[in-house]
Amino acid sequence: MSQILTTLHTVATAPHWHTLADGPVPGVTPQMPKDVNKPVQTILNWTAGLGLAGAVLGGLLGWAAVAVGHNSERAALAARGKQAILWSLFGAGGIGVTAALVTTFYNMSN
């Protein structure tokens, strides 16, 4: 334990350590290049669109499994359909949250 404390003390009292944390490099503004924005946005749009289409398809198939399972008295099929519906909802929610976070962080950088 004393080795860890010694290392932390050395790092904290190093004269050059504080100059690394002074701030950003002068004259540089972080920005995404305009040439990169278009392909990245296209990839994100296609990924989100296909993911949401898959979530909708999974939800519809889940509802179909519930209907068939209840009408044919197959409880396991109905239970699997209910799980498919829930996972489709979670997947669609995750895609929506991820898209919102990516958009938010991209707009913060502009």
C-alpha positions in Angstrom: 0.0 0.0 0.0 2.8 2.4 0.7 4.1 1.9 -2.8 0.8 3.2 -4.2 0.9 6.2 -1.9 4.5 6.9 -2.8 3.6 6.8 -6.5 0.6 9.0 -6.1 2.6 11.5 -4.1 5.3 11.6 -6.8 2.7 12.1 -9.5 0.9 14.8 -7.6 4.1 16.8 -6.8 5.7 16.5 -10.2 6.4 19.9 -11.6 5.3 19.1 -15.1 2.1 17.3 -14.1 0.2 20.6 -13.6 1.1 22.0 -17.0 -0.6 19.0 -18.7 -3.9 19.9 -17.0 -3.8 23.7 -17.7 -6.3 23.6 -20.6 -6.7 23.0 -24.3 -4.0 23.7 -26.8 -4.1 27.3 -27.8 -5.4 28.1 -31.3 -7.2 24.7 -31.7 -10.9 24.3 -31.7 -12.1 20.7 -31.8 -14.5 20.2 -34.6 -15.7 17.3 -36.8 -14.6 17.8 -40.4 -17.5 18.5 -42.8 -16.3 15.7 -45.1 -16.8 13.1 -42.3 -20.2 14.3 -41.3 -22.1 13.1 -44.3 -21.0 9.4 -44.4 -21.2 9.1 -40.6 -24.7 10.5 -40.6 -25.7 8.1 -43.4 -24.4 5.1 -41.5 -26.1 6.2 -38.3 -29.4 6.7 -40.1 -29.3 3.3 -41.9 -28.3 1.5 -38.7 -31.1 3.1 -36.7 -33.7 2.6 -39.4 -32.8 -1.1 -39.9 -32.7 -1.6 -36.1 -36.1 -0.1 -35.6 -37.5 -2.1 -38.5 -36.1 -5.2 -36.9 -37.7 -4.3 -33.5 -41.1 -3.7 -35.2 -40.8 -7.1 -37.0 -39.8 -8.8 -33.8 -42.8 -7.2 -31.9 -45.2 -8.3 -34.6 -43.9 -11.8 -34.6 -44.1 -11.8 -30.8 -47.8 -10.8 -31.0 -48.4 -13.5 -33.5 -46.7 -16.1 -31.3 -48.9 -15.0 -28.4 -52.1 -15.3 -30.5 -51.2 -18.7 -31.8 -50.0 -19.9 -28.3 -53.2 -18.8 -26.6 -55.5 -20.2 -29.3 -53.8 -23.5 -29.5 -53.2 -23.8 -25.7 -49.4 -23.8 -26.0 -48.4 -21.8 -23.0 -44.7 -22.0 -23.8 -45.2 -20.4 -27.2 -47.3 -17.6 -25.7 -44.6 -17.0 -23.1 -41.9 -16.8 -25.8 -44.1 -14.4 -27.7 -44.4 -12.2 -24.6 -40.7 -12.2 -24.2 -40.2 -11.3 -27.8 -42.5 -8.3 -27.4 -40.6 -7.0 -24.3 -37.2 -7.5 -26.0 -38.5 -5.6 -29.1 -39.6 -2.7 -26.9 -36.2 -2.7 -25.1 -34.4 -2.8 -28.4 -36.4 0.0 -29.9 -35.9 2.1 -26.7 -32.2 1.5 -26.8 -31.9 2.5 -30.4 -33.9 5.7 -29.6 -31.8 6.6 -26.6 -28.5 5.9 -28.5 -29.6 8.1 -31.4 -30.6 10.9 -29.0 -27.2 10.7 -27.2 -25.2 10.7 -30.5 -27.2 13.7 -31.8 -26.8 15.5 -28.5 -23.1 15.0 -28.2 -22.6 15.9 -31.9 -24.6 19.1 -31.5 -22.6 20.0 -28.3 -19.4 19.9 -30.4 -20.7 22.4 -32.9 
